[in-house]
Amino acid sequence: MHPLKTAPLLIAALAASSCGGGGSGASVDYDFNARPGYLGNVSQATYDGVGDDLLTGGLGRSGLQDDSAPGYDGAQPTADELRRNAIYVNYRALVDTTSEGGYGTLYGPNVDVQGRPTQGEGKVAGLEAIAYADDGTGRRNVTLMVQVPDGFDRTRPCIVTATSSGSRGIYGGIPTGEWGLKRGCAVAYTDKGTGTAPHDLQNDTVALIDGTRTTASLAGTRAAFNAGLSAADLAAFNAATPQRLAFKHAHSGQNPEKDWGRSTLQAVEFAFYILNERFGDRSPGGQPLRTFKPANTTVIASSLSNGGGAAIAAAEQDTQGLIDGVAVSEPSVQLPADAGVTVRRGGRAVAISGRPLIDYTTQAHLYQSCAALAPSVASTPFAATFAIRFADPAFPVAANRCAGLKAQGLLTATTTSAQAEEALARLAAYGWEPESAALHASLAAFEVAPSIAVTYANALSRASVKDRLCGYSFATTSAIGAVQPTPAVVTGTLFATGNGIPPTAGVQLVNDRSRGVPVRDLFSFNSAGTPTWNLEGALCLRSLVTGTDAAAQRLQAGLDETRRNGNLQGKPAIIVHGRDDALIPVNHTSRPYAALNRRVEGSASRLSYIEVTNAQHFDAFIGLPATLPGYDSRYIPLHLYLNRALDAMYAHLVNGQPLPGSQVVRTVPRGGTPGSAPAITAANVPPIAATPAAADAISITSGAIAVPD
């Protein structure tokens, strides 16, 4: 067992129950369970694991796999219905739920802790507690949640964090929570100050913590998010810019990313509080004692993407010894401005690495839609469809983007094909791996880069919704892109269906500076009346990263608040990342972070970096063979390797097993015909080696990382 966990719980219990020896009447200072001061009202519910449960919302393995969402019985969704649909949507958004992709055999609710598929539905009975973390003003209202399975083992207590991925709400880390629930661990969740339920400014309605909606005045400090406009500002905004929505990540004015580590640590503290309230020993007067504490409870910080970055931030900021180890997948981490590290692959130096998300994403926003037209990537997923939709003479926005970049002096070639190849080369030169080129078309088609660039630029700048930074706003639009009222069925269910970062669930990016009238960003026109996929907006966002004016300085100051320092304080850590990731490229995140950690911690570093070939950021896209044929034949599920990293970290902390060495795991694509790839087998996804072969070993030295081809 991990050395921090050797003090048996019975020792604490006996000490607490002692009333002094020999009848001396000596008093005992009891270590009572203390409610964190930032914690608001706590709501608790228990689930029997039959009709409803912690992991699947009562749907079970089969229900999560069903392509038909559970839906709602009436026009006004109930809290229970919203919860069930949120679990369904978030699970499927992060995991490939097709049988061919490994769901139900390699991972999923019915796969046990040894990785063996069972015939059950995988429902987990237990307690769910939810509350806000706030200072009493209602302006922060970060949602915290703890799930405690009935199988929680008081003799070997453990907690796993499952901070939400992306900009998602409180259930946005549920696939990570699955690992903890199966292991009998409490799971600590937080939405980290993001979330999916907007403030409908026209109707002045907001969501509560359970997703149900009411007016802003009735909600008061109970609102999950209120844009914080005065009555006069709200009226003026609605008059000038009607039918808009404000989202928490973009418009809270809090720059929430600077606090993602703190929010994750608060989720752990909330978990300890709930565990002691429910299972802690009692004083003679019946008060719960602080029986479970960091000294006797194994705590693993985990999650993926932004949630993984939050876990790393929490480990860096942990001053109480709450976290014992870290196991994360494709973490979004912002390195210091001058990290002092080098990255090499196959003996070749990577010229540009370690840039923050807002930097490389605004670069992608400029070039990706043009690069998607490159003939060299014409056979990649969605590329042919992309060209038909966005380069057809009737709607040539991607081709016009190429031409617009040429007019700005950002490209030099004179034909669309050559410009597209040049744009592709510029992305590669900026740190994207060659394997990422196959993903640019599909990510451009889904407007991934503009959605992230707009949201993060607003957040880092602490911009208000009324600022309409770079001319962007959020609204529901018609088929031709005109702003229209958001139907109540959309706002009423965004808690469950949204991802917190438009475009999402019918809410679109709007270019308020489009020539004529505001219109959906994709359909907008520049000042000359040409549709360029809003190149002017993309240039404006890029200037906030590279410029020196007051607006740029505001964003850059916010960015500096989110940078991590690389000091995990000697905590063991495993980072898993897919080499092909085009959203969070390995050269800007996991690779340089591993080198930074070694430079900062030296020989005390206990970080293992696992790079997985044929893996990318969106496992759920693998499960869309009809929409995105080629993902299924090219990519394996990275989620499986997060589970394996968690297995390895748990074995290290509890049983003292060595961590695996840093390595490249060489997977085998399923192959076959795109859209109908054969079912995955264990041979496609080899295990993480305890000791990697020399050709697979990743070398990490002080400030440097070398990854083999």
GUFIKOL-404012 format. One line per field, with one value per residue (C-alpha): x, y, z. Coordinates in Angstrom, 2 decimals. Layout:
// GUFIKOL-404012
x <- X; ...
y <- Y; ...
z <- Z; ...
END
This chain:
// GUFIKOL-404012
x <- 0.00; 1.11; 3.13; 0.75; -2.11; -0.70; -2.50; -5.56; -8.90; -9.42; -6.59; -8.36; -11.66; -10.26; -8.47; -11.62; -13.76; -11.32; -12.42; -9.05; -7.35; -7.63; -10.80; -8.83; -11.68; -9.35; -11.23; -10.74; -10.47; -12.60; -11.75; -15.24; -16.21; -16.21; -18.35; -16.23; -17.03; -17.51; -20.14; -23.73; -26.88; -26.22; -28.83; -28.58; -30.31; -29.88; -30.27; -31.14; -29.20; -32.35; -34.72; -31.98; -28.29; -25.16; -23.40; -26.08; -29.08; -31.04; -30.38; -27.78; -25.23; -27.92; -29.65; -26.42; -25.76; -29.23; -29.12; -32.45; -32.08; -34.38; -36.22; -38.87; -42.46; -43.79; -43.05; -41.35; -38.36; -38.02; -34.76; -34.65; -35.22; -32.52; -30.08; -30.77; -30.39; -27.24; -25.62; -26.68; -25.40; -22.13; -21.22; -21.82; -20.01; -16.78; -16.90; -17.44; -20.54; -20.52; -19.90; -17.46; -15.40; -15.01; -17.99; -19.24; -16.12; -13.06; -14.77; -18.24; -20.52; -20.64; -16.84; -15.49; -12.38; -10.29; -11.37; -13.68; -17.07; -20.08; -23.69; -24.96; -26.08; -23.46; -25.82; -24.29; -26.36; -25.34; -25.52; -25.20; -24.63; -24.46; -23.78; -22.29; -18.91; -19.28; -18.53; -22.21; -22.68; -23.85; -21.41; -19.09; -21.41; -19.06; -20.96; -19.48; -20.84; -19.88; -21.03; -20.51; -21.28; -22.87; -19.73; -17.53; -15.01; -14.43; -11.31; -9.64; -11.17; -10.45; -11.52; -11.15; -11.71; -13.70; -13.61; -15.71; -14.18; -14.20; -16.73; -19.26; -21.48; -21.29; -21.76; -19.05; -16.58; -18.92; -16.83; -13.90; -16.24; -17.17; -13.69; -13.94; -17.47; -16.54; -13.51; -15.70; -14.24; -16.12; -16.01; -15.50; -16.88; -16.86; -18.01; -15.02; -17.05; -18.11; -21.36; -23.97; -27.02; -27.01; -28.61; -31.37; -30.97; -34.12; -36.39; -34.08; -34.21; -31.46; -30.83; -30.63; -28.12; -30.32; -30.82; -34.42; -35.05; -36.70; -36.49; -33.27; -35.08; -36.61; -33.33; -31.29; -28.04; -29.23; -28.63; -25.99; -25.01; -26.28; -24.53; -24.52; -25.93; -27.76; -31.41; -30.46; -27.60; -29.78; -32.52; -30.04; -28.31; -31.60; -32.73; -29.53; -28.82; -31.99; -32.37; -28.82; -27.57; -24.72; -22.68; -20.84; -17.40; -17.30; -19.17; -18.84; -16.03; -14.27; -11.59; -12.58; -9.54; -7.29; -9.31; -9.72; -7.16; -8.85; -12.27; -10.92; -9.39; -12.68; -14.44; -12.04; -12.73; -16.46; -15.97; -14.19; -16.99; -19.70; -17.81; -17.41; -21.04; -22.20; -19.59; -17.49; -17.28; -19.38; -18.49; -20.39; -22.74; -23.40; -21.50; -19.62; -15.86; -13.23; -12.53; -11.58; -8.76; -5.82; -3.60; -5.75; -7.58; -6.14; -6.93; -6.28; -6.77; -8.05; -10.11; -9.52; -8.93; -9.73; -10.60; -7.17; -5.58; -7.58; -6.26; -2.68; -3.38; -4.86; -1.76; 0.46; -1.65; -2.24; -0.93; -2.83; -1.62; -5.10; -3.89; -1.69; -1.40; -2.47; -3.74; -5.05; -5.71; -4.94; -4.72; -5.06; -2.25; -0.90; 2.87; 4.92; 5.63; 9.27; 9.18; 12.80; 12.14; 12.84; 10.84; 12.24; 10.56; 12.57; 15.71; 14.15; 13.64; 10.09; 10.52; 7.41; 6.11; 4.56; 2.18; -1.06; -4.47; -5.63; -2.46; -2.52; -6.32; -6.47; -3.79; -6.01; -8.98; -7.10; -5.79; -7.73; -10.75; -8.40; -6.06; -9.04; -9.12; -5.55; -5.41; -2.96; -5.70; -8.55; -8.97; -9.18; -12.45; -15.06; -12.65; -14.70; -17.92; -16.17; -15.08; -18.60; -20.18; -17.65; -15.80; -18.67; -19.13; -22.54; -21.02; -17.21; -16.47; -13.44; -11.98; -12.68; -10.88; -7.81; -8.05; -8.57; -5.45; -3.55; -4.89; -3.74; -0.23; -0.64; -0.34; 1.65; 0.30; -2.07; -4.47; -6.89; -5.22; -1.77; -3.03; -4.64; -1.39; 0.45; -2.09; -1.63; 2.13; 1.77; -0.20; 2.46; 5.18; 3.26; 3.42; 0.79; 2.12; 1.90; -0.66; -2.99; -3.43; -6.13; -8.35; -8.36; -11.32; -13.70; -12.69; -13.12; -16.54; -17.70; -16.36; -14.20; -11.46; -13.77; -15.91; -12.89; -11.21; -14.30; -15.07; -11.52; -10.83; -13.87; -12.99; -9.33; -10.26; -12.95; -15.24; -18.92; -21.51; -22.31; -18.74; -19.36; -15.64; -14.43; -18.06; -19.14; -22.28; -24.31; -27.86; -30.16; -30.35; -32.57; -31.57; -30.16; -28.34; -30.70; -30.87; -34.18; -35.77; -34.44; -37.26; -38.04; -37.37; -33.77; -33.02; -34.98; -32.78; -29.33; -28.30; -28.43; -27.69; -25.15; -21.38; -21.03; -19.23; -21.31; -21.95; -23.87; -27.37; -28.78; -27.02; -24.62; -21.78; -23.09; -21.04; -22.58; -20.28; -21.47; -22.24; -25.94; -27.29; -25.90; -25.92; -24.52; -20.74; -20.37; -22.77; -21.53; -20.08; -17.02; -17.03; -16.66; -19.68; -17.69; -18.35; -14.94; -16.06; -15.56; -11.85; -12.07; -13.26; -10.51; -7.88; -9.31; -9.06; -5.52; -4.53; -5.57; -2.88; -0.14; -0.94; 0.11; -2.96; -5.13; -7.48; -4.55; -2.99; -6.21; -6.31; -2.62; -2.93; -5.75; -3.70; -0.82; -3.19; -3.80; -0.21; 1.04; 4.47; 5.34; 5.80; 3.73; 5.45; 6.85; 3.42; 3.36; 1.61; 0.69; -0.25; -1.81; -2.12; -3.00; -0.26; -2.77; -4.63; -5.42; -7.37; -4.76; -1.54; 1.01; 3.77; 2.02; 0.86; 1.86; 5.31; 6.64; 4.88; 6.74; 10.02; 9.11; 8.22; 11.60; 13.36; 11.48; 11.50; 14.69; 15.24; 12.12; 9.94; 7.65; 5.84; 5.33; 4.23; 2.37; 1.89; -0.58; -0.41; -3.57; -5.42; -6.96; -9.14; -12.71; -13.42; -17.11; -16.34; -15.12; -18.66; -20.16; -19.25; -22.14; -21.28; -17.50; -16.39; -12.70; -12.49; -13.53; -10.86; -8.08; -8.42; -8.54; -10.30; -7.97; -10.46; -9.27; -5.76; -7.03; -8.64; -5.35; -3.46; -5.89; -5.37; -1.61; -1.80; -4.11; -1.81; 1.14; -0.50; -2.24; 0.00; 3.35; 3.71; 6.17; 4.82; 5.29; 8.14; 7.46; 6.75; 5.01; 2.24; 1.94; -1.64; -3.10; -5.97; -9.05; -8.61; -11.13; -13.55; -14.11; -17.56; -17.67; -14.40; -14.17; -14.74; -11.85; -9.96; -7.38; -4.69; -5.53; -4.88; -1.75; -1.18; 1.05; 4.36; 5.81; 9.22; 9.07; 11.25; 14.16; 12.52; 9.41; 11.00; 10.52; 13.51; 12.77; 15.65; 15.84; 13.95; 14.00; 11.89; 12.74; 9.95; 10.71; 8.92
y <- 0.00; 3.54; 4.87; 7.77; 5.32; 3.01; 4.50; 2.30; 4.02; 2.17; 4.10; 7.37; 5.96; 4.63; 7.88; 9.85; 7.63; 7.62; 9.58; 9.59; 6.83; 5.67; 7.63; 10.86; 12.69; 13.98; 15.56; 14.72; 17.25; 15.63; 16.14; 16.98; 16.90; 20.54; 21.91; 23.92; 27.61; 28.08; 25.35; 26.35; 24.32; 20.60; 18.51; 14.74; 11.87; 8.12; 5.79; 2.13; 0.93; -0.44; 2.31; 4.92; 4.95; 7.04; 6.05; 5.63; 7.59; 4.33; 3.65; 0.95; -0.13; -0.75; 2.58; 4.55; 2.71; 3.35; 6.09; 7.42; 9.79; 9.18; 12.47; 14.17; 13.35; 16.92; 20.38; 21.34; 19.04; 17.83; 17.80; 13.99; 14.03; 16.64; 14.62; 11.43; 13.14; 14.97; 11.66; 10.13; 13.04; 13.56; 9.88; 9.52; 12.78; 11.43; 7.70; 5.60; 3.62; 1.26; -2.41; -2.48; 0.24; -1.70; -0.55; -3.43; -5.53; -3.35; -0.61; 0.46; 0.10; -3.70; -4.16; -4.95; -3.61; -6.45; -5.40; -8.36; -7.87; -9.06; -9.63; -6.92; -3.38; -1.77; 0.31; 1.66; 2.30; 5.01; 8.60; 11.76; 15.11; 18.44; 22.02; 25.32; 26.62; 30.37; 33.33; 34.02; 36.50; 33.96; 35.36; 32.33; 29.38; 26.64; 23.36; 20.53; 16.99; 13.83; 10.32; 7.62; 4.09; 1.63; -0.43; 2.22; 0.32; 2.01; -0.07; 1.04; 4.44; 6.19; 9.29; 9.99; 13.39; 13.68; 17.38; 18.19; 17.93; 20.93; 23.55; 20.94; 20.90; 18.81; 15.45; 16.30; 13.87; 10.91; 8.40; 9.06; 8.77; 5.33; 4.02; 5.28; 4.02; 0.52; 0.58; 1.50; 5.02; 8.22; 10.44; 14.20; 16.25; 19.95; 21.94; 24.23; 27.38; 26.47; 24.65; 24.39; 26.32; 29.92; 33.15; 33.88; 37.65; 38.45; 36.59; 37.08; 33.42; 31.35; 27.79; 26.51; 23.94; 21.05; 22.53; 23.64; 27.25; 30.27; 34.03; 35.72; 37.69; 34.57; 32.67; 35.40; 33.96; 30.43; 30.91; 28.66; 31.67; 35.22; 37.54; 40.25; 43.11; 45.93; 46.41; 49.38; 47.54; 44.51; 46.61; 48.49; 45.28; 43.59; 46.64; 46.80; 43.07; 41.06; 37.31; 36.68; 34.17; 34.49; 31.43; 31.04; 30.06; 32.98; 35.66; 35.15; 37.71; 35.29; 33.89; 30.49; 28.61; 30.33; 28.52; 25.08; 23.65; 25.24; 24.01; 20.46; 20.66; 21.96; 18.97; 16.70; 18.59; 18.24; 14.51; 14.20; 16.16; 13.92; 10.72; 11.72; 12.82; 9.48; 6.98; 8.75; 7.64; 9.53; 11.30; 10.32; 13.17; 11.76; 14.33; 12.96; 12.92; 13.51; 9.81; 9.94; 12.33; 12.64; 10.55; 7.43; 7.89; 7.34; 10.30; 10.27; 13.45; 12.46; 13.39; 14.30; 17.38; 20.51; 18.24; 16.66; 20.09; 20.93; 17.79; 18.82; 22.33; 20.88; 18.76; 21.79; 23.91; 21.25; 22.70; 20.28; 16.97; 16.13; 14.44; 11.34; 10.78; 12.03; 10.04; 12.13; 11.99; 14.65; 17.46; 21.07; 22.82; 26.30; 26.39; 29.37; 32.00; 30.93; 27.32; 26.69; 23.25; 21.51; 18.84; 16.31; 13.58; 10.94; 12.99; 16.09; 19.26; 20.64; 24.31; 25.65; 24.00; 24.79; 27.49; 28.07; 26.98; 30.47; 30.88; 27.70; 27.69; 31.21; 30.02; 27.04; 29.39; 31.31; 28.42; 25.21; 25.83; 26.61; 23.70; 21.33; 21.84; 20.61; 17.83; 15.92; 15.37; 14.75; 11.14; 11.96; 11.83; 14.33; 16.06; 15.30; 16.42; 19.52; 20.51; 20.05; 22.11; 24.89; 25.25; 24.81; 27.89; 28.42; 28.73; 29.03; 30.20; 27.95; 28.86; 32.51; 32.08; 30.91; 33.93; 36.24; 34.93; 35.57; 39.13; 39.66; 38.50; 35.39; 33.06; 33.51; 30.88; 31.95; 28.99; 27.58; 24.16; 25.63; 28.02; 25.10; 23.13; 26.19; 26.63; 22.97; 23.45; 26.47; 24.41; 21.70; 24.31; 25.65; 22.38; 20.04; 16.54; 15.16; 12.62; 15.48; 16.56; 13.90; 15.67; 19.26; 18.86; 17.38; 19.82; 22.75; 21.50; 21.37; 24.90; 23.63; 26.28; 29.32; 28.04; 27.65; 30.85; 32.98; 31.45; 31.57; 35.04; 36.27; 34.33; 35.34; 38.98; 38.89; 40.33; 40.94; 39.66; 43.29; 43.80; 41.48; 40.87; 40.98; 41.28; 37.81; 36.84; 33.66; 33.04; 30.56; 31.11; 30.09; 27.81; 30.82; 32.14; 34.88; 35.47; 34.27; 33.72; 30.68; 28.18; 27.29; 23.64; 24.60; 26.73; 24.31; 21.36; 22.91; 21.78; 18.26; 18.69; 21.51; 21.42; 24.96; 26.40; 27.38; 26.15; 23.68; 22.19; 24.72; 27.78; 29.33; 31.80; 35.09; 37.73; 41.00; 42.86; 41.03; 43.43; 44.22; 42.53; 40.15; 36.59; 33.19; 33.40; 30.75; 32.59; 36.12; 38.67; 40.82; 44.57; 44.06; 41.74; 38.51; 35.40; 34.44; 32.46; 35.75; 36.15; 39.61; 38.06; 35.45; 38.17; 40.17; 37.18; 36.46; 40.06; 39.68; 37.00; 38.70; 42.39; 45.06; 47.30; 47.51; 44.72; 42.40; 43.24; 42.31; 38.89; 38.28; 39.20; 36.68; 34.08; 34.54; 33.66; 30.24; 29.17; 26.14; 25.85; 22.18; 21.43; 18.39; 18.39; 14.92; 13.35; 10.32; 11.10; 9.43; 11.51; 9.73; 11.53; 10.53; 11.39; 12.39; 14.93; 17.98; 19.85; 19.79; 18.96; 16.94; 19.41; 22.21; 20.31; 16.89; 16.62; 20.02; 19.71; 16.45; 18.20; 21.18; 18.91; 17.21; 20.59; 21.86; 18.71; 17.07; 13.62; 14.03; 13.87; 10.83; 11.62; 8.98; 10.11; 7.62; 8.61; 6.46; 6.13; 6.18; 8.06; 11.52; 13.77; 12.80; 9.14; 9.81; 10.61; 7.03; 5.95; 7.99; 5.83; 7.10; 10.76; 10.56; 7.44; 6.89; 7.65; 4.05; 2.57; 4.95; 5.49; 3.46; 4.60; 6.67; 6.33; 2.76; 4.04; 6.52; 3.55; 1.68; 4.69; 4.84; 1.11; 1.62; 4.62; 2.81; -0.22; 2.06; 3.96; 1.05; -1.91; -0.25; -1.43; 0.60; 3.12; 2.25; 3.98; 6.81; 5.25; 5.21; 2.61; 1.39; 0.50; -1.13; 0.59; -1.50; -0.88; -2.13; 0.06; 3.52; 3.56; -0.21; -1.08; -4.53; -4.83; -3.93; -6.67; -6.73; -6.95; -3.41; -1.94; -3.44; -2.74; -0.08; -1.88; -1.99; -1.50; -0.27; -1.65; 0.60; 1.61; 2.74; 4.46; 8.22; 10.04; 12.88; 14.88; 18.30; 20.58; 18.16; 15.34; 13.01; 10.89; 8.09; 7.94
z <- 0.00; -0.69; 2.28; 2.83; 3.33; 5.97; 8.96; 9.49; 9.86; 13.13; 14.77; 14.07; 15.19; 18.49; 19.23; 18.59; 20.83; 23.75; 26.84; 28.58; 30.58; 34.18; 34.98; 34.93; 33.23; 30.53; 27.63; 23.97; 21.16; 18.49; 14.83; 13.67; 10.01; 8.86; 6.07; 3.58; 3.89; 0.14; -0.06; -0.77; -0.19; -0.69; -2.47; -2.14; -3.89; -3.72; -6.69; -6.38; -9.43; -11.02; -12.09; -11.91; -11.12; -10.86; -14.08; -16.73; -15.44; -15.34; -19.02; -18.53; -21.10; -23.70; -23.19; -23.56; -26.80; -28.19; -30.84; -29.58; -26.62; -23.65; -24.27; -22.17; -21.30; -21.30; -22.62; -19.36; -18.70; -15.14; -13.24; -13.41; -17.18; -17.70; -15.59; -17.53; -20.89; -19.73; -18.77; -22.09; -24.21; -22.34; -22.25; -25.99; -26.73; -25.24; -26.02; -29.12; -28.17; -31.16; -30.52; -33.43; -31.73; -28.48; -26.42; -24.32; -24.88; -24.16; -22.15; -21.11; -18.07; -18.32; -18.45; -14.98; -13.25; -14.72; -18.21; -18.69; -20.36; -18.40; -19.36; -17.01; -17.74; -15.49; -13.39; -10.17; -7.06; -4.65; -3.44; -5.53; -3.81; -5.62; -4.56; -5.66; -4.62; -4.21; -1.98; -1.34; -4.15; -6.72; -9.28; -9.28; -8.60; -9.75; -9.60; -7.53; -7.39; -5.56; -6.43; -3.80; -4.99; -2.59; -3.13; -1.49; 0.66; 4.03; 4.58; 1.33; 0.61; -2.66; -4.56; -8.28; -9.86; -13.08; -13.90; -16.95; -20.38; -22.70; -21.64; -20.58; -17.52; -14.37; -16.13; -18.67; -17.10; -16.62; -18.65; -16.29; -13.34; -14.63; -13.80; -10.23; -9.62; -10.77; -8.48; -5.51; -5.32; -4.66; -7.74; -7.40; -10.29; -11.11; -14.11; -13.31; -13.95; -17.48; -18.25; -20.95; -19.73; -21.05; -19.93; -22.44; -22.52; -24.49; -22.06; -19.06; -18.05; -16.48; -15.40; -11.84; -10.65; -11.85; -15.32; -14.84; -15.86; -14.31; -14.56; -13.52; -10.83; -9.26; -9.46; -7.80; -6.45; -7.28; -11.02; -12.51; -14.60; -14.96; -17.43; -14.75; -16.80; -15.09; -16.04; -18.21; -19.91; -20.54; -22.11; -24.28; -25.36; -26.28; -28.22; -30.24; -30.44; -29.86; -29.31; -28.05; -25.49; -23.00; -22.04; -18.77; -20.06; -22.48; -20.58; -16.81; -16.56; -14.22; -16.55; -15.12; -16.43; -13.92; -11.22; -12.79; -10.39; -7.39; -8.53; -8.83; -5.35; -3.97; -5.54; -3.63; -0.39; -1.04; -1.52; 1.83; 3.48; 2.01; 2.81; 6.44; 6.72; 5.34; 6.54; 9.15; 12.76; 15.28; 18.47; 21.65; 20.80; 17.35; 15.30; 12.28; 12.66; 10.00; 9.62; 5.93; 5.21; 2.83; 5.09; 4.70; 1.39; -2.08; -4.33; -8.09; -10.12; -13.53; -16.57; -20.20; -22.32; -20.27; -17.37; -17.67; -17.68; -14.56; -12.85; -13.62; -12.33; -9.15; -8.56; -9.04; -6.67; -4.02; -0.74; 1.52; 0.15; -1.13; -4.33; -4.42; -8.15; -11.57; -14.57; -17.46; -21.16; -23.82; -21.22; -22.31; -20.42; -20.97; -20.53; -19.36; -22.00; -22.01; -20.89; -21.78; -23.28; -26.57; -28.35; -30.83; -32.81; -34.59; -34.13; -35.71; -33.70; -33.53; -34.38; -32.63; -29.47; -26.13; -27.39; -25.44; -26.68; -27.68; -29.75; -31.81; -32.07; -33.53; -35.97; -36.86; -37.19; -39.86; -41.94; -41.27; -43.51; -46.40; -45.63; -45.78; -49.55; -50.07; -52.70; -50.50; -47.87; -50.32; -49.17; -45.45; -43.44; -44.65; -47.06; -50.16; -48.51; -47.18; -50.68; -52.03; -49.26; -48.82; -52.13; -54.55; -56.78; -55.20; -51.72; -51.99; -48.45; -47.97; -51.35; -50.55; -47.24; -49.18; -51.47; -48.52; -46.80; -50.02; -50.15; -46.56; -47.43; -45.27; -48.27; -51.47; -53.87; -56.65; -57.08; -54.56; -54.55; -54.06; -51.41; -49.56; -49.63; -48.36; -45.53; -44.63; -44.54; -42.28; -39.78; -39.86; -39.35; -36.35; -34.46; -35.84; -36.43; -40.00; -38.78; -37.79; -41.41; -41.90; -39.35; -40.56; -42.94; -40.38; -37.64; -40.02; -41.10; -37.48; -36.81; -33.98; -34.15; -34.35; -31.49; -29.22; -30.36; -29.70; -26.30; -24.97; -26.28; -24.39; -21.25; -21.13; -21.80; -19.09; -21.75; -21.09; -23.51; -24.30; -25.58; -28.55; -28.78; -32.41; -33.46; -32.32; -30.45; -29.86; -31.08; -32.73; -36.48; -39.37; -42.25; -44.10; -41.03; -39.85; -36.11; -34.68; -31.26; -29.46; -28.98; -25.38; -26.23; -27.05; -23.99; -21.82; -22.76; -23.36; -19.87; -21.30; -24.99; -25.14; -24.88; -23.51; -26.52; -29.57; -32.18; -30.03; -30.01; -32.46; -31.06; -33.58; -33.77; -35.18; -36.98; -35.86; -38.27; -41.36; -44.21; -44.11; -40.99; -38.34; -39.62; -38.74; -38.87; -41.58; -43.89; -43.20; -45.61; -45.24; -45.74; -49.50; -49.63; -50.06; -47.94; -46.47; -43.40; -41.53; -42.15; -40.57; -37.31; -37.41; -37.96; -35.07; -32.71; -33.87; -33.20; -29.57; -29.23; -31.22; -30.81; -28.33; -28.01; -24.90; -26.02; -26.71; -23.37; -21.57; -23.21; -22.65; -18.97; -18.63; -20.46; -18.03; -15.19; -16.75; -17.34; -15.43; -13.84; -14.40; -10.69; -9.74; -6.35; -6.86; -7.34; -9.64; -12.89; -16.16; -19.20; -22.18; -25.50; -29.06; -31.55; -34.24; -32.05; -34.21; -31.52; -28.73; -30.58; -28.62; -29.50; -27.65; -24.59; -23.29; -24.88; -23.71; -20.35; -19.67; -20.51; -18.32; -15.41; -15.63; -15.80; -12.75; -10.60; -11.78; -10.31; -8.17; -11.28; -11.40; -14.64; -17.33; -20.78; -22.98; -26.62; -28.54; -32.31; -34.44; -31.70; -31.80; -29.65; -30.47; -29.78; -30.39; -34.04; -34.49; -33.69; -36.55; -39.57; -41.67; -41.05; -40.76; -42.64; -42.16; -38.47; -37.84; -40.12; -39.02; -35.26; -32.07; -28.84; -26.66; -23.79; -23.32; -22.58; -19.99; -18.24; -18.42; -17.07; -14.14; -13.55; -13.51; -11.16; -8.76; -8.73; -8.04; -5.20; -3.50; -4.28; -4.91; -8.49; -10.59; -13.05; -16.73; -18.52; -20.95; -24.33; -27.66; -27.77; -31.34; -32.08; -35.19; -37.03; -37.74; -41.46; -43.97; -45.86; -44.34; -42.81; -42.31; -40.60; -39.00; -35.27; -33.03; -31.20; -28.45; -31.13; -32.26; -28.81; -27.20; -23.51; -22.04; -21.50; -18.01; -19.64; -23.22; -25.98; -26.90; -30.17; -28.29; -25.30; -24.92; -23.47; -21.07; -19.66; -18.03; -20.39; -23.33; -24.71; -27.59; -29.04; -31.51; -34.86
END
